[in-house]
Amino acid sequence: TTEEKTKSDKVVRYHVAQNKDDDSEFKGQWRVRKEGSKKTIKYFKTQAEAIKYAETLADNNDTSIVIHKRDGSIRKQDYSNKKSSK
C-alpha cells in the first residue's frame, strides 16, 4: 500500500550538538541540523534554546530529536515532546 514507508521516505531526525569547528564564527555555540546533513539550520548560544527550536521542528515534521553532550556523545536519543497515550 502507499501508506507503507520506504527507506527514501524515512523521517529524518534533528540533531542538537555543539559546534566544534575552529574556523567558524559560531564555534562553541549549539546548532540544530538534520540527520546526515552537514548544513546547520540555526545556531544558538545555549543548548536549551537549541533543544526548544529542534522540538518545534520535530513536532512540525512528526519526527524526533537527538541531543548531544558537549563531547559529542549522545545524551538523549529519539527524544520527543509528544505525550504518550495511556
C-alpha positions in Angstrom: 0.0 0.0 0.0 1.0 3.6 -0.4 0.9 4.0 3.4 4.0 1.8 3.8 7.2 3.8 4.3 10.1 3.1 2.1 13.7 3.9 3.1 13.6 7.1 1.0 10.5 8.2 2.9 12.2 7.7 6.2 11.6 10.6 8.6 14.8 12.4 9.4 15.6 13.3 13.0 17.1 16.6 14.1 20.3 16.8 16.0 21.4 19.3 18.6 25.1 19.5 19.1 27.9 21.9 20.0 29.8 23.5 17.1 33.5 22.4 17.3 34.6 24.0 14.1 37.7 26.2 14.9 37.2 28.2 11.8 33.5 29.0 12.5 32.4 32.3 13.9 29.8 30.2 15.8 32.4 28.0 17.5 31.1 26.8 20.9 27.5 27.6 20.1 24.8 24.9 19.8 23.5 24.1 16.4 20.5 22.3 15.0 20.7 20.2 11.8 19.0 17.4 10.0 20.4 13.9 10.4 23.0 13.2 7.7 23.3 16.9 6.7 26.4 19.0 7.0 24.3 22.2 6.8 23.3 23.9 10.1 19.7 25.1 10.2 20.3 27.5 13.1 22.9 28.4 15.8 22.1 29.1 19.5 24.0 30.4 22.5 22.6 27.8 24.8 21.7 24.1 24.4 18.3 24.8 25.9 17.4 27.3 23.2 18.6 24.8 20.5 16.5 22.0 22.0 13.4 24.1 22.1 13.8 25.1 18.5 14.6 21.5 17.4 11.5 20.2 19.3 9.3 22.6 17.3 10.9 21.4 14.0 10.4 17.8 15.1 6.8 18.3 16.1 6.0 20.0 12.8 7.6 17.2 10.9 6.4 14.3 13.1 9.9 13.2 14.0 12.2 13.3 17.0 15.5 14.9 18.1 18.8 13.6 19.2 20.6 15.7 21.9 24.4 15.5 22.1 26.6 16.4 25.0 29.5 18.8 24.8 31.9 16.0 23.9 29.6 14.9 21.0 28.3 11.7 22.6 24.6 11.2 22.7 22.8 12.5 25.8 19.3 11.6 24.7 18.1 9.8 21.6 14.7 9.7 19.9 13.6 12.5 22.3 10.1 13.5 21.5 7.9 16.1 23.3 4.8 14.1 22.5 2.9 12.8 25.4 2.3 9.0 25.3 -1.3 8.0 25.5 -2.2 5.7 28.4 
